[in-house]
């Protein structure tokens, strides 16, 4: 990517950060994953690698999660076992004596992340994460947010490379993106902002409750979709399965929203407005579940 295009990508990711809204249904899992990443034992290992490489420790944690779901038996280079020669790109690395040795190799020998000059801005940090996964999204469409960074937020709708050079516009990346995970980490661990103040605070996320106290969880969503003609009717169990997604897409299409099948802010607001207009004077809306 040429310098001008790279500068534009950094600017675009910087603009997406304060605008980002995490999908409502993703918040509980997002917080659980972030808690794992900032746990004292894990944080200490990330900080040790940061001291060797100059890569901010939250960035290392995010790569570890995206590449191998924070498995300490897998390399952050590509998720292969670090105690064997890697078979996925970058192939032919290892075997290594430890997770730490493999991590340093991935960050320095493979990615040269110690040479990145833009760690001081959140746009630069998020862009380097995107580069770690590959710039295929930005090269294919400069306006498309990478799901590696923005999945499970309103910045990303759909489209994913399901294999090398194989882009499917209809596939939705369901794994937590680096951007919302970083926000959740920052909320739970204020020392991140103290250590990297130039990144700025995490974007404020709308509450899961509306001002009148209606809890907008997945059970509430399923109840609303049933009231709006979900076919077949949904079992109100809080699960996030194919029937719920299909019913949600149908509602979104009928309401003039983007039929993305994700429970986001516009969808919640539309449902609340529909309930308010349908309620008779004196009635109140209560949560289910």
N, C-alpha and C positions, 0 to 999 in steps of 0.2 A: 504494500500500500504506500502510495507516495505521501510526502510530508503534508501536503494540503488536505488530502483526504483523511489522513490520520488526525489532523487538527480538527477537522469537521466532526469526526467521530467522537473525539474527546468532548467537544462542545455539546454534541447531541446527548451523550450520556450524562453530562453535567446538568443539562436541562431536564432530563427525565427524572433525576434523583428527587428534587423537591416536589415534583408532580405525582410521584408514584403512590398508588393506593394498593395495599395488599388485598387479594381476594379474601372475602370474609371466611369462606370455608377452609382456607389455608392457614388462618391465624393460629389455631391451637397447635398444629404440627410444626409450623414455623417457629413458634416459641420453644417447643420441645427440642427441636434440632439446634437452635441457637444456644439453648442452655447447655447442651452437650459440648458445643464448640468452645464455650467460654469457661467450662469447668476447670478448676484449678490445675488438675493433673494434665489435662490436654493443653491448656493455655501455656503452662510451663514448657512443654515440649515445643510448641509453636514459637515461643519466644526464644528458645535456644537456637532454633533454625534461623529465625530472624536475625539474631546476633551474628550468625555466620554469613548470611546472604544479603542483608540489607532490605529484604522483602518484609513489609509490615506483617506482624503476626496474624491479624485478622484475615489478611489475604491468603496466607498459607492455610488457615483453618477452612476458609471457603473452598479453596481448591481441593483440600482433603475430602470435604463433604461431597462436592460435585463429582469428583473422579472416582471415589470408592466408598461413599457413605461413611466416611470417617473410620474405615477399617485400618487398624494398625498393622495388619498383615499384608496390606496392599500398598503399592507405590502410588504416590500422587501424580506420577508422570502419565499413567494411563489406566491405573487400576489393576495391573497385573501383580502377582506375588513378587515382593522385592527380593526374595531369597532364591529366585530362579531367573533365567534369562527371559526378558520380556518378549512377547510375540506380537503385541499390538503397538501401534505407533505412539511414541518412539520405540521401535523394536530393537532388540539386540543389547539392551541395557541390563547390567547386572551379571550374575547375582551380587547382592550387597550383604553386608554384615548386619545391617540394622535398618529400621524404618528411616531413621535420621540420615544415614548415609545415602539412601535412595532419594530422599527428599532434596538434599543438597544437590545431588546429581541432576535431578529433574529441573530444579530452579535455575541452576547456574550453567551446567554443561549443556543441557538441552535447550533451555529457554532464555538464557542470558538475562534473567530478570534483574540482576544486580546492576545492569546498565540502563535500566528504565529511568528517565529523568523526571517523570511526572507523578511520583508517589505523593506529592504534597497537595494534590487536588483530588476531590472525590471523582471527578470526571476522568482524570488520568488513572486512578486506581481501578475504576470499573472497566475502563477501556483495556487495561492490561489483563484483567481477568477475561475479557472477551477474546483478546488475542491468544490467551493460553488455550482456549477451546478452538480457536481458529477464526479467521476473518471471513469465512464463507458467506455469512449472512450479510455483512456490510458490503462485500464485493458484489454479491448477487443483487442486493437492493439497499443502497445507502440509507434509506429511510426506515429499514426494518430493524426493530430492536432485537438483539440476540436473546433467545430464551435462556441461554446459559446465565445471563445476568438478570433478565427481567421476567422470567417465568413466574406465574402466580401473582402477577400484578396487572393493573389496567394498562400498562405500557405495552404488553404483549398479547396478541390475539391467538395466532396459530402459525403453523409452519415450522418444520424441523428437518434437519439432515438426519435421516434414519440410518444412513451408512455414508461412507466417504463418497462425496460428489453425488449423493442421492437425496435430493430435497423433495419432501412431500408437503405441499401447502396445507393439507387437511389434518395433519398430525399435530396434536397439542402436547407440548412438553409439560408433564405434570410434576416434575421434580422442582423443588424450591429453588428459585433463582438466587444468584449471589447478591443482587441488590436488596431484595426484601430480607434476606437472611442477615445481611450486614446491618440493616436498620434494627432488626430485632435484637441482634447482638449488642448494638450501641445502647438500646433502651435498657437492656438487662445489665450491662457492664459499662457504667459511666467512665471508667478509666480509658476506654477506647477513644472517646472524644478528648479526654485530657491529654492522651499521648499523641493524637493526631488532630489537633484543633482546627487545622486548615481544611479538614474535610467538612466541617460544619455539622450541625445536629441532624439526627434522623428526621425524616418527614413525619409530621404528626399524622397518625392514622385515625380515621373515624371510629367512634366507639361502636361496639357490637350492639349497643342499645340505642334506640332513638330517644329524643328528648322526653317523650311521654312514657318511657320505661318499657316499650315493647322489645323483647329480646329477639333479635333477628338471627337465630341460629338455624341450622339445617333442618331441624324438625319444624320450625316455624315456616321455613321456605316450603317444605313439602306440603304442609297444611294449606298454605296459600295457593300453591300450584293445583292442589286438588279442588279448591274452591273456584279456580279459574279453568276447570275442565280438563285436568290432566287425564290422558287416556293412554294406557290404563291408569286407574287411580293408584296413587303411590301409598306404600306402607310407611307410616310416619315413624321411622326408626332412627333418624339421624344419619343413615348411611348415604354414601355418595357413589351410587351405582349408575348403570346405563339408563335405567328408567327415569331416575331423577334428572339426569343430564338431558335426556330427550325431552322431557316435559318442560324443563327450563328453557331449552332452545325454542320450543314451540311458543311458550309464553313471550319470550323476548321478540320473536318474529312478529307475533300478533300485536305487541306493544310498540313496535317501531324501533326496537333497540337492536344493537348488534347481536345476532344469534350465536354467541360464542359458547354457550353452555357453561358459563362460569358465573358464580354468585358474586357479583361486584356491586359497587356503589350505585350506578344507574339502575340496576335491577332492583336492589333493595328499595330505593326511593320510589320507583314506579309501583312496586307492590304496596308500599305504605300509602301512596296517593290513591291507588285503586281501592284499598280497604277503607280509607277515609271517606271517599266519595260514595261507597256502598253502605256505610254505616248510617243507621237512622239516628235522629237526635236522641241523646241520652245514652246511647250505647257506647261501650268502650271495647277496644281490641285487646285480647289477652294472649300471652305467649303459650305455646304448646311445647312441652318438654323442658 
